[in-house]
Amino acid sequence: MPTADELMQSAVASMQAGQFGPALEHLNQAASLAPNNADILRMLGECRFRTGQPGPGLEALQASLRLDPKNTRTWFSVGAILALTNRSAQAAEAFAKVVELEPGNAVAIACLAKAQQTNKQVDEAIKTYQRAIELQPDHLEARTDLANCYLHVGRIDDAIAEFQRVIAKKPDHLAALDCLCTAMNYPDSLDPAEVFAAHKAFGDAVMALPSNTLPSVPGTLPTDFSPDRPLRIGYLSADFYEHSVAYFARALLTDRDAANFLTYCYHTGAALDSVTDQFRELTDNWRHVRTLNDAQLAAKIRADRIDILVELTGHTQHSRLHMLRDKPAPVVVTYLGYPNTTGLPTIDYRVVDELTDTPESDQYHTEKLVRLPGCFLCYTPRKDAPAVAPPPSIDTGHITFGSFNATKKITPRVMALWCRLLREVPTARLVLKGEAFSSPVSLAHYEAMLAEHQIDRSRVDLLGRIASKADHLDAYRLLDIGLDPFPYNGTTTTCEALWMGVPVLSLAGANHASRVGLSLLTAVGMPELALHDEDAFVRAAADLASDPERLQSLRLLHARPRRRLTPLRRPRLHAKARDRLPLDVARRVRQALTRRPPPHQTLTRYCRSIESRTPSVVYTSRVARERFSV
């Protein structure tokens, strides 16, 4: 019979070969022979986790630590399992123990910072990442994560510079390329060509990856070309939960013509909640695909024979853009979740509207832009939203401006303009709310901006995150007038403000992110509140602040229930949108199918059937005007 040491050596060989099942058998036998061997218990814990047993794995690791409490490898494994099972606070404690025992371990320090970042201890994470980088300047993952922390607290220039340092060292570093794309939407000083170049660099890097799916085989494209066959529409998103995207994505699935459309939702995110349940009920086919790798996910989409895949995430968290390099559906559309191009040449269309994207925008997209004549958004408000309150100035005697947008959108130029507005209306107050204001370092950053512009801190309330969504919406009763940041406008925040009766002033720019406010305000009948230069913005805000009757009439005129009838809430089918998008998509489907031509007459009938369903494909636009996918 083999000894415990011999069993452990066999286990090591099996683990090195990736055979964790046999390794676990050897380690279980070894542990029964030598129950007080810390190394065997450590390996047993690691192997249990590798075979899908995180709880028993932790038990074995903790038993090992009782025998050898200063073993940094065991503490590191404990931290890794805790981090991977979403226990970031406990993971931070484990990694801190490693750092205590090995102060120069840059990898452990970076892991500690990651756990702090996940646990929303961003100030601490920044300091810890900086410490790791001092020890190991080429730790590119630590630099990328540090840049994301900078982005979170509004240090946009620092974030971009850090991403660029990573890319200078490793031009194909996909995480840094991806995050840089997002970061470049915030500053107002970047040339559009520079921003497009960053997105295209990401796309080029993805296209240079080895193919992660099998080549097309018979059956991966639609094989049923019956004119009466329902189109299969797939929606790919990480945000089918209580997330800002969900307030707009829901319209894609409601009021559908089930005879002509089958819907599939591919949820790539980890979060599951009551909103997830609503999406599961609304779609014909629900797929939670978080654990699938790119090849498996592409295979799943192909097996479902999706005709048109609509990705709703773009360059945001849990995106699966990499998977789209192999084009798992004949037509791929990007929409809703991201305000810019993806940079991927395999994505055919991006859905926008005629206000958000001027003709000059085409040159800065790898996708073909499909412009709708009305607002490209269809907002679904919460049913439990509080009642609309009267303007607070009626009771307070002074105007309160405010914004509940992410603090990273409040750039120095935005703060400078809002401070100018406070000087123009010397009795007014400003309320800003954002998660970053819970961070002392971030709070000091914005307080310094106020001081720079000589605004008394007592005139400004900087509020942290409000956990309850109902309480968050109720906080709009604090505001008389909403202020939209620029060049990255609000979307959900603007819709929430309008739904709560708060008029919003927006400064329109030249690109999509800076023109969403214009589109939303036009949709609800307040285009005069979307201004095109800073002087006009200040004048309009000051004029509205000095006109209480108009302010109250705007609040009441555009409050519920009237807004239910506006294009923002229940958009109507427009002939131009109805005709253009389906025909473009039908042509693209024809091109894709022609590569694997079925009998000519069948193909012709199939394409004609798509073209005849003109309102139907408007589903990809999300404005799904009254019948969203017909």
C-alpha positions as CSV (number, residue, x, y, z in Angstrom):
1,M,0.0,0.0,0.0
2,P,1.4,3.4,-0.9
3,T,2.5,5.8,1.8
4,A,1.1,9.3,2.4
5,D,4.1,10.8,0.7
6,E,3.8,8.6,-2.3
7,L,0.1,9.4,-2.6
8,M,0.9,13.1,-2.4
9,Q,3.5,12.8,-5.1
10,S,1.0,11.0,-7.3
11,A,-1.5,13.8,-6.6
12,V,1.0,16.4,-7.6
13,A,1.6,14.7,-10.9
14,S,-2.1,14.4,-11.6
15,M,-2.7,18.0,-10.8
16,Q,0.1,19.1,-13.1
17,A,-1.6,17.1,-15.8
18,G,-4.9,18.8,-15.1
19,Q,-6.4,15.5,-13.8
20,F,-8.0,16.8,-10.6
21,G,-10.4,13.9,-10.1
22,P,-7.6,11.3,-9.7
23,A,-5.6,13.9,-7.7
24,L,-8.5,14.3,-5.2
25,E,-8.7,10.5,-4.7
26,H,-4.9,10.3,-3.9
27,L,-5.2,13.3,-1.5
28,N,-8.2,11.9,0.3
29,Q,-6.3,8.7,0.9
30,A,-3.1,10.6,1.9
31,A,-5.1,12.7,4.4
32,S,-6.6,9.6,6.0
33,L,-3.1,8.2,6.5
34,A,-1.6,11.5,7.7
35,P,-4.4,13.7,9.1
36,N,-1.9,16.1,10.7
37,N,0.1,16.8,7.6
38,A,-0.4,20.5,6.8
39,D,0.9,20.2,3.2
40,I,-1.5,17.4,2.4
41,L,-4.4,19.3,3.8
42,R,-3.4,22.4,1.9
43,M,-3.3,20.5,-1.4
44,L,-6.5,18.7,-0.5
45,G,-8.2,22.1,0.0
46,E,-6.9,23.4,-3.3
47,C,-7.9,20.3,-5.2
48,R,-11.4,20.3,-3.7
49,F,-11.9,23.8,-4.9
50,R,-10.7,22.8,-8.4
51,T,-13.3,20.0,-8.5
52,G,-16.2,22.4,-7.6
53,Q,-16.2,22.0,-3.8
54,P,-15.3,25.5,-2.4
55,G,-16.8,24.9,1.1
56,P,-14.9,21.6,1.8
57,G,-11.9,23.2,0.2
58,L,-11.9,26.0,2.7
59,E,-12.4,23.5,5.6
60,A,-9.2,21.6,4.5
61,L,-7.2,24.8,4.1
62,Q,-8.3,26.1,7.5
63,A,-7.3,22.8,9.1
64,S,-3.9,23.2,7.4
65,L,-3.6,26.7,8.9
66,R,-4.3,25.4,12.4
67,L,-1.2,23.2,12.0
68,D,0.9,25.7,10.1
69,P,-0.5,29.2,10.7
70,K,2.3,31.1,9.0
71,N,2.1,29.3,5.6
72,T,1.6,32.1,3.1
73,R,0.7,29.8,0.3
74,T,-2.2,28.4,2.3
75,W,-3.4,31.9,3.3
76,F,-3.2,32.9,-0.4
77,S,-5.3,29.9,-1.4
78,V,-7.9,30.8,1.3
79,G,-8.0,34.4,0.0
80,A,-8.4,33.2,-3.6
81,I,-11.3,30.9,-2.8
82,L,-13.0,33.6,-0.8
83,A,-12.5,36.2,-3.6
84,L,-13.8,33.8,-6.2
85,T,-16.9,33.0,-4.1
86,N,-17.8,36.7,-3.6
87,R,-16.6,37.1,0.0
88,S,-14.3,40.0,-0.7
89,A,-14.1,41.3,2.9
90,Q,-12.9,38.0,4.2
91,A,-10.6,37.6,1.2
92,A,-9.0,40.9,2.1
93,E,-8.3,39.6,5.6
94,A,-6.6,36.5,4.2
95,F,-4.5,38.4,1.7
96,A,-3.6,40.9,4.4
97,K,-2.2,38.0,6.4
98,V,0.0,37.0,3.4
99,V,1.3,40.6,3.1
100,E,1.9,40.7,6.9
101,L,4.1,37.6,6.6
102,E,5.7,38.6,3.2
103,P,5.7,42.4,3.0
104,G,7.5,42.3,-0.4
105,N,5.0,40.0,-2.1
106,A,3.7,42.3,-4.9
107,V,1.2,39.7,-6.1
108,A,-0.4,39.3,-2.7
109,I,-0.5,43.1,-2.3
110,A,-2.3,43.4,-5.6
111,C,-4.8,40.7,-4.6
112,L,-5.4,42.5,-1.4
113,A,-6.1,45.7,-3.4
114,K,-8.5,43.8,-5.7
115,A,-10.4,42.5,-2.7
116,Q,-10.6,46.0,-1.2
117,Q,-11.8,47.4,-4.6
118,T,-14.5,44.7,-4.9
119,N,-15.5,45.6,-1.3
120,K,-15.9,49.2,-2.4
121,Q,-12.9,50.4,-0.3
122,V,-11.6,52.3,-3.2
123,D,-9.4,54.7,-1.3
124,E,-7.6,51.9,0.4
125,A,-7.4,50.0,-2.9
126,I,-5.7,52.9,-4.6
127,K,-3.0,53.0,-2.0
128,T,-2.5,49.3,-2.0
129,Y,-2.3,49.1,-5.8
130,Q,0.3,51.9,-5.7
131,R,2.3,49.9,-3.2
132,A,2.2,46.8,-5.4
133,I,3.3,48.8,-8.4
134,E,6.2,50.3,-6.5
135,L,7.5,46.8,-5.8
136,Q,6.7,45.5,-9.3
137,P,6.4,48.3,-11.9
138,D,5.5,45.8,-14.7
139,H,2.5,44.3,-12.8
140,L,0.1,45.2,-15.6
141,E,-3.0,43.8,-14.0
142,A,-2.4,45.9,-10.9
143,R,-2.0,49.0,-13.1
144,T,-5.2,48.2,-15.0
145,D,-7.2,47.8,-11.8
146,L,-5.6,51.0,-10.4
147,A,-6.8,52.8,-13.4
148,N,-10.3,51.5,-12.9
149,C,-10.2,52.8,-9.3
150,Y,-9.1,56.2,-10.6
151,L,-12.0,56.2,-13.0
152,H,-14.4,55.3,-10.2
153,V,-13.5,58.3,-8.2
154,G,-13.4,60.7,-11.1
155,R,-9.7,61.0,-11.7
156,I,-10.3,60.5,-15.4
157,D,-6.9,61.8,-16.7
158,D,-5.0,59.6,-14.3
159,A,-7.1,56.6,-15.4
160,I,-6.4,57.1,-19.1
161,A,-2.7,57.7,-18.5
162,E,-2.5,54.4,-16.5
163,F,-4.3,52.4,-19.1
164,Q,-2.0,53.9,-21.8
165,R,1.1,52.9,-19.7
166,V,-0.2,49.3,-19.7
167,I,-0.9,49.3,-23.5
168,A,2.6,50.8,-24.2
169,K,4.1,47.8,-22.4
170,K,1.6,45.3,-24.0
171,P,-0.2,46.6,-27.0
172,D,-2.6,43.6,-27.1
173,H,-3.6,43.8,-23.4
174,L,-7.3,43.4,-23.9
175,A,-8.5,44.4,-20.5
176,A,-6.6,47.7,-20.7
177,L,-7.8,48.3,-24.3
178,D,-11.4,47.6,-23.3
179,C,-11.3,49.9,-20.2
180,L,-9.5,52.7,-22.1
181,C,-12.4,52.8,-24.5
182,T,-14.9,53.4,-21.7
183,A,-12.6,56.0,-20.0
184,M,-12.3,58.0,-23.2
185,N,-16.0,58.8,-23.2
186,Y,-15.7,61.1,-20.2
187,P,-13.2,63.9,-21.1
188,D,-14.2,66.7,-23.3
189,S,-10.7,67.4,-24.6
190,L,-10.2,64.3,-26.8
191,D,-10.4,64.4,-30.5
192,P,-13.1,62.1,-31.9
193,A,-10.5,60.5,-34.2
194,E,-8.4,59.6,-31.1
195,V,-11.3,58.1,-29.3
196,F,-12.2,56.1,-32.4
197,A,-8.6,54.9,-32.8
198,A,-8.7,53.5,-29.3
199,H,-11.9,51.5,-30.0
200,K,-10.5,50.3,-33.3
201,A,-7.3,49.2,-31.6
202,F,-9.5,47.1,-29.2
203,G,-11.3,45.6,-32.2
204,D,-8.1,44.8,-34.0
205,A,-6.7,43.1,-30.9
206,V,-9.8,41.0,-30.6
207,M,-9.7,40.0,-34.3
208,A,-6.1,39.0,-33.9
209,L,-7.0,36.4,-31.3
210,P,-7.1,32.8,-32.3
211,S,-10.5,31.6,-33.3
212,N,-12.3,30.5,-30.2
213,T,-15.1,28.6,-32.0
214,L,-15.3,25.8,-34.5
215,P,-15.7,26.8,-38.2
216,S,-19.2,27.1,-39.4
217,V,-20.8,23.7,-40.0
218,P,-24.2,22.7,-41.5
219,G,-26.8,23.8,-39.1
220,T,-25.1,26.8,-37.6
221,L,-27.1,29.1,-39.8
222,P,-30.9,28.9,-40.1
223,T,-31.9,25.9,-42.1
224,D,-35.6,26.5,-42.2
225,F,-36.4,29.0,-44.9
226,S,-40.1,28.9,-44.6
227,P,-41.7,32.3,-45.1
228,D,-43.9,31.6,-42.1
229,R,-41.0,30.8,-39.8
230,P,-40.7,33.2,-36.8
231,L,-37.5,35.1,-36.7
232,R,-35.2,34.1,-33.8
233,I,-34.0,37.2,-32.0
234,G,-31.2,36.9,-29.4
235,Y,-30.5,39.5,-26.7
236,L,-27.0,39.3,-25.2
237,S,-26.5,41.2,-21.9
238,A,-24.8,41.2,-18.5
239,D,-27.5,43.5,-17.2
240,F,-30.8,41.5,-17.0
241,Y,-31.2,42.5,-13.3
242,E,-31.7,45.7,-11.3
243,H,-29.4,47.7,-13.6
244,S,-29.9,50.9,-15.5
245,V,-29.9,49.1,-18.8
246,A,-32.8,46.9,-17.7
247,Y,-35.2,50.0,-17.6
248,F,-34.8,50.2,-21.4
249,A,-34.2,46.5,-22.4
250,R,-37.5,45.5,-21.0
251,A,-39.3,47.2,-23.9
252,L,-37.6,44.9,-26.3
253,L,-39.6,41.9,-24.9
254,T,-43.0,43.4,-24.3
255,D,-46.0,43.5,-26.6
256,R,-44.4,41.2,-29.1
257,D,-46.0,39.4,-32.0
258,A,-45.3,35.9,-30.8
259,A,-46.4,34.4,-34.2
260,N,-43.6,36.2,-36.0
261,F,-40.8,36.4,-33.3
262,L,-39.1,34.1,-30.9
263,T,-36.9,35.7,-28.4
264,Y,-33.8,34.4,-26.6
265,C,-32.1,36.2,-23.6
266,Y,-28.5,35.3,-22.9
267,H,-27.6,36.6,-19.5
268,T,-23.8,36.8,-19.1
269,G,-23.8,38.5,-15.7
270,A,-23.6,37.1,-12.2
271,A,-26.4,39.1,-10.6
272,L,-29.9,37.5,-10.3
273,D,-32.9,39.3,-8.7
274,S,-36.6,40.0,-9.1
275,V,-35.9,42.0,-12.3
276,T,-34.1,38.9,-13.7
277,D,-37.3,36.9,-13.0
278,Q,-39.2,39.5,-15.0
279,F,-37.0,39.1,-18.0
280,R,-37.1,35.3,-17.6
281,E,-40.9,35.5,-17.8
282,L,-41.0,37.9,-20.7
283,T,-38.7,36.0,-23.1
284,D,-39.5,32.8,-24.9
285,N,-36.2,31.2,-24.1
286,W,-34.0,32.1,-21.1
287,R,-30.2,31.3,-21.0
288,H,-28.0,32.0,-18.0
289,V,-24.6,31.7,-19.6
290,R,-22.2,33.3,-17.1
291,T,-20.1,30.1,-16.7
292,L,-19.8,29.4,-20.4
293,N,-16.5,30.4,-22.1
294,D,-16.5,32.2,-25.5
295,A,-16.5,29.0,-27.5
296,Q,-19.3,27.4,-25.5
297,L,-21.4,30.6,-25.7
298,A,-21.0,31.0,-29.4
299,A,-21.9,27.3,-29.8
300,K,-25.0,27.8,-27.7
301,I,-26.1,30.8,-29.8
302,R,-25.5,28.9,-33.1
303,A,-27.4,25.8,-31.7
304,D,-30.3,28.1,-31.0
305,R,-30.1,29.2,-34.7
306,I,-30.4,32.9,-33.9
307,D,-31.2,35.0,-36.9
308,I,-30.2,38.4,-35.4
309,L,-28.2,38.8,-32.2
310,V,-28.5,42.1,-30.3
311,E,-25.7,42.7,-27.8
312,L,-26.7,45.2,-25.1
313,T,-23.4,45.7,-23.1
314,G,-20.7,47.1,-25.3
315,H,-17.5,48.1,-23.4
316,T,-19.1,47.7,-19.9
317,Q,-18.8,45.2,-17.1
318,H,-19.1,41.5,-18.0
319,S,-19.1,42.2,-21.8
320,R,-18.7,39.3,-24.1
321,L,-17.5,41.3,-27.1
322,H,-14.5,38.9,-27.5
323,M,-17.0,36.1,-28.4
324,L,-18.5,38.1,-31.2
325,R,-15.3,38.0,-33.2
326,D,-16.5,34.7,-34.6
327,K,-20.0,36.0,-35.4
328,P,-22.3,33.4,-34.0
329,A,-25.3,34.8,-35.8
330,P,-25.8,36.0,-39.4
331,V,-26.6,39.5,-38.2
332,V,-25.2,41.1,-35.1
333,V,-26.4,44.5,-33.7
334,T,-25.1,46.6,-30.8
335,Y,-27.5,48.7,-28.9
336,L,-28.3,50.5,-25.7
337,G,-25.7,49.7,-23.1
338,Y,-22.7,51.7,-24.5
339,P,-22.6,55.2,-26.1
340,N,-20.0,54.5,-28.7
341,T,-18.7,52.1,-31.3
342,T,-17.5,48.7,-30.2
343,G,-14.6,48.7,-32.7
344,L,-15.5,45.2,-33.9
345,P,-15.9,44.8,-37.6
346,T,-18.0,41.7,-37.1
347,I,-20.8,43.7,-35.6
348,D,-23.0,44.9,-38.4
349,Y,-25.2,47.7,-37.0
350,R,-25.4,50.1,-34.1
351,V,-28.9,51.6,-33.4
352,V,-29.0,55.3,-32.6
353,D,-31.3,58.1,-33.6
354,E,-31.2,61.2,-35.8
355,L,-30.5,63.5,-32.9
356,T,-27.8,61.5,-31.0
357,D,-25.6,60.8,-34.1
358,T,-25.1,63.5,-36.7
359,P,-23.9,62.4,-40.2
360,E,-20.3,63.2,-39.2
361,S,-20.5,60.3,-36.7
362,D,-20.4,57.6,-39.4
363,Q,-16.7,57.9,-39.9
364,Y,-16.0,57.1,-36.2
365,H,-17.9,53.7,-36.2
366,T,-16.9,50.2,-37.4
367,E,-20.7,49.4,-37.5
368,K,-23.3,50.8,-39.8
369,L,-25.4,53.4,-37.9
370,V,-29.1,52.9,-38.1
371,R,-30.8,56.2,-37.2
372,L,-34.3,56.2,-35.9
373,P,-36.4,59.4,-36.4
374,G,-37.5,59.5,-32.8
375,C,-35.8,58.8,-29.5
376,F,-33.8,55.6,-29.7
377,L,-34.8,54.8,-26.1
378,C,-38.0,53.4,-24.6
379,Y,-38.0,53.8,-20.8
380,T,-39.9,51.5,-18.5
381,P,-40.3,53.2,-15.1
382,R,-40.6,51.5,-11.8
383,K,-44.1,50.7,-10.7
384,D,-43.3,51.6,-7.1
385,A,-41.9,55.1,-7.9
386,P,-43.1,57.7,-5.3
387,A,-45.6,60.3,-6.2
388,V,-44.3,63.5,-7.9
389,A,-43.6,66.1,-5.3
390,P,-44.0,69.9,-5.8
391,P,-40.9,72.0,-6.4
392,P,-39.0,72.2,-3.1
393,S,-38.4,75.9,-3.6
394,I,-42.0,76.5,-2.7
395,D,-41.1,75.7,0.9
396,T,-37.4,76.5,1.0
397,G,-37.6,79.8,-0.7
398,H,-34.5,79.1,-2.8
399,I,-33.8,77.1,-6.0
400,T,-32.0,73.7,-5.7
401,F,-30.0,72.4,-8.7
402,G,-28.8,68.9,-8.7
403,S,-27.5,65.7,-10.4
404,F,-27.6,62.1,-9.3
405,N,-25.3,61.0,-12.1
406,A,-22.1,58.9,-11.5
407,T,-19.5,61.2,-10.1
408,K,-17.0,60.2,-12.8
409,K,-19.1,62.2,-15.2
410,I,-18.6,65.3,-13.2
411,T,-15.3,66.4,-14.8
412,P,-13.5,69.7,-13.9
413,R,-15.2,71.4,-16.8
414,V,-18.7,70.2,-15.6
415,M,-18.0,71.4,-12.1
416,A,-16.7,74.7,-13.4
417,L,-20.0,75.3,-15.3
418,W,-22.2,74.4,-12.4
419,C,-20.2,76.6,-10.1
420,R,-20.6,79.4,-12.6
421,L,-24.4,78.8,-12.4
422,L,-24.3,79.0,-8.6
423,R,-22.6,82.4,-8.9
424,E,-25.2,83.5,-11.4
425,V,-28.0,82.5,-9.0
426,P,-26.4,83.4,-5.6
427,T,-29.2,82.1,-3.5
428,A,-29.3,78.7,-5.1
429,R,-28.0,75.4,-3.7
430,L,-26.5,72.3,-5.4
431,V,-27.2,68.7,-4.5
432,L,-25.0,66.0,-6.0
433,K,-25.5,62.3,-5.2
434,G,-23.1,59.5,-6.1
435,E,-21.5,56.4,-4.7
436,A,-18.0,58.0,-4.8
437,F,-19.0,60.7,-2.3
438,S,-19.0,58.0,0.3
439,S,-15.2,57.9,-0.2
440,P,-13.3,60.5,1.8
441,V,-10.6,60.8,-0.9
442,S,-13.1,61.3,-3.6
443,L,-15.1,63.7,-1.5
444,A,-12.0,65.8,-0.9
445,H,-11.4,65.8,-4.7
446,Y,-14.8,67.4,-5.4
447,E,-14.6,69.7,-2.4
448,A,-11.3,71.0,-3.8
449,M,-13.1,71.8,-7.1
450,L,-15.7,73.8,-5.2
451,A,-13.0,75.7,-3.4
452,E,-11.2,76.4,-6.6
453,H,-14.3,78.1,-8.0
454,Q,-14.9,79.9,-4.7
455,I,-18.2,78.2,-3.9
456,D,-19.0,78.1,-0.2
457,R,-19.2,74.4,0.8
458,S,-22.3,75.1,2.8
459,R,-24.2,75.7,-0.4
460,V,-23.5,72.2,-1.7
461,D,-24.7,68.8,-0.5
462,L,-22.6,65.8,-1.6
463,L,-24.6,62.7,-0.8
464,G,-23.4,59.1,-0.9
465,R,-25.2,56.1,-2.4
466,I,-28.8,55.5,-1.3
467,A,-29.3,51.7,-1.2
468,S,-33.1,51.6,-1.6
469,K,-34.3,52.4,-5.2
470,A,-37.5,53.8,-3.9
471,D,-35.6,56.1,-1.5
472,H,-33.3,57.1,-4.4
473,L,-36.3,58.1,-6.5
474,D,-37.8,59.9,-3.6
475,A,-34.7,62.0,-3.2
476,Y,-35.6,63.8,-6.4
477,R,-38.0,65.8,-4.3
478,L,-34.9,67.7,-3.1
479,L,-34.4,69.1,-6.6
480,D,-36.1,72.0,-8.5
481,I,-33.9,71.6,-11.6
482,G,-31.8,68.7,-12.8
483,L,-28.4,69.3,-14.4
484,D,-27.1,66.8,-17.0
485,P,-23.3,66.2,-17.1
486,F,-21.3,66.5,-20.3
487,P,-19.8,65.4,-22.5
488,Y,-21.1,62.1,-21.1
489,N,-24.8,62.8,-20.5
490,G,-27.0,60.9,-18.2
491,T,-29.6,58.4,-19.5
492,T,-31.4,56.5,-16.7
493,T,-30.8,59.4,-14.4
494,T,-32.4,61.9,-16.8
495,C,-35.4,59.6,-17.3
496,E,-35.7,59.1,-13.6
497,A,-35.6,62.9,-13.0
498,L,-38.2,63.5,-15.7
499,W,-40.4,60.7,-14.3
500,M,-40.2,62.3,-10.9
501,G,-41.3,65.6,-12.4
502,V,-37.9,67.3,-12.3
503,P,-37.0,69.3,-15.5
504,V,-33.4,68.7,-16.7
505,L,-31.1,71.1,-18.4
506,S,-28.6,69.5,-20.8
507,L,-25.6,70.7,-22.8
508,A,-25.5,69.1,-26.2
509,G,-22.2,68.3,-27.8
510,A,-21.0,66.6,-31.0
511,N,-21.0,62.9,-30.3
512,H,-23.6,60.3,-29.1
513,A,-22.7,60.4,-25.4
514,S,-23.1,64.2,-25.3
515,R,-26.4,64.2,-27.2
516,V,-28.6,61.7,-25.4
517,G,-30.0,64.5,-23.2
518,L,-31.0,66.4,-26.4
519,S,-32.8,63.2,-27.7
520,L,-34.6,62.6,-24.4
521,L,-35.7,66.2,-23.8
522,T,-37.0,66.4,-27.4
523,A,-38.9,63.2,-26.9
524,V,-40.8,64.6,-23.8
525,G,-41.5,67.9,-25.4
526,M,-38.8,70.0,-23.7
527,P,-36.2,70.6,-26.5
528,E,-35.7,74.2,-25.2
529,L,-33.9,72.7,-22.2
530,A,-31.2,71.2,-24.4
531,L,-28.7,74.0,-25.0
532,H,-25.7,74.1,-27.3
533,D,-23.2,76.3,-25.6
534,E,-22.3,77.1,-22.0
535,D,-23.5,80.7,-22.0
536,A,-26.9,79.6,-23.2
537,F,-26.9,76.8,-20.6
538,V,-26.3,79.3,-17.7
539,R,-28.9,81.8,-19.1
540,A,-31.5,79.1,-19.5
541,A,-30.9,77.7,-16.0
542,A,-31.0,81.2,-14.4
543,D,-34.1,82.1,-16.3
544,L,-35.9,79.0,-15.2
545,A,-34.8,79.5,-11.6
546,S,-36.3,83.0,-11.6
547,D,-39.6,81.9,-13.0
548,P,-41.4,79.8,-10.4
549,E,-44.7,79.6,-12.4
550,R,-42.9,78.1,-15.4
551,L,-40.9,75.8,-13.2
552,Q,-44.1,74.5,-11.5
553,S,-45.9,74.2,-14.9
554,L,-43.1,72.2,-16.3
555,R,-43.1,69.9,-13.3
556,L,-46.9,69.3,-13.6
557,L,-47.3,69.4,-17.4
558,H,-44.7,66.8,-18.0
559,A,-45.3,64.7,-14.9
560,R,-47.3,61.5,-14.8
561,P,-49.7,60.4,-16.2
562,R,-49.2,62.6,-19.3
563,R,-45.7,61.3,-19.9
564,R,-47.1,57.8,-20.5
565,L,-48.2,59.1,-23.9
566,T,-44.9,60.6,-25.0
567,P,-42.5,58.9,-27.3
568,L,-40.1,58.3,-24.5
569,R,-42.5,56.0,-22.7
570,R,-44.8,54.6,-25.4
571,P,-43.2,55.4,-28.7
572,R,-45.3,55.0,-31.9
573,L,-44.2,53.2,-35.0
574,H,-42.6,55.7,-37.4
575,A,-42.7,54.8,-41.1
576,K,-39.1,55.7,-41.6
577,A,-37.8,53.6,-38.7
578,R,-40.2,50.8,-39.7
579,D,-39.0,50.6,-43.2
580,R,-35.3,51.4,-43.0
581,L,-34.0,49.0,-40.3
582,P,-35.9,45.9,-41.4
583,L,-34.7,46.3,-45.0
584,D,-31.1,46.9,-44.0
585,V,-31.2,43.8,-41.8
586,A,-32.9,41.7,-44.4
587,R,-30.2,42.6,-46.9
588,R,-27.6,41.6,-44.4
589,V,-29.3,38.3,-43.7
590,R,-29.5,37.6,-47.4
591,Q,-25.8,38.2,-47.7
592,A,-25.0,35.9,-44.8
593,L,-27.3,33.2,-46.0
594,T,-26.0,33.4,-49.6
595,R,-22.7,32.2,-48.3
596,R,-24.4,28.9,-47.6
597,P,-27.1,29.0,-50.3
598,P,-30.1,26.8,-50.0
599,P,-32.2,26.2,-53.1
600,H,-32.6,29.5,-54.8
601,Q,-36.3,29.7,-54.6
602,T,-36.4,29.0,-50.9
603,L,-33.8,31.7,-50.1
604,T,-35.7,34.2,-52.1
605,R,-38.9,33.4,-50.3
606,Y,-37.1,33.6,-46.9
607,C,-35.6,37.0,-47.6
608,R,-38.9,38.4,-49.0
609,S,-40.6,37.2,-45.9
610,I,-38.2,39.2,-43.8
611,E,-38.6,42.3,-45.9
612,S,-42.4,42.0,-45.7
613,R,-42.3,42.1,-41.9
614,T,-41.2,45.7,-41.9
615,P,-42.3,46.8,-38.4
616,S,-41.1,43.5,-36.9
617,V,-37.4,44.0,-37.0
618,V,-37.8,47.4,-35.3
619,Y,-37.3,45.3,-32.2
620,T,-33.6,45.7,-32.7
621,S,-34.0,49.4,-32.3
622,R,-35.4,48.9,-28.8
623,V,-37.8,51.7,-29.6
624,A,-40.1,49.0,-30.5
625,R,-42.6,51.7,-31.0
626,E,-46.0,50.6,-29.6
627,R,-45.5,46.9,-30.5
628,F,-41.9,46.7,-30.2
629,S,-41.1,43.7,-32.2
630,V,-44.4,43.3,-34.0
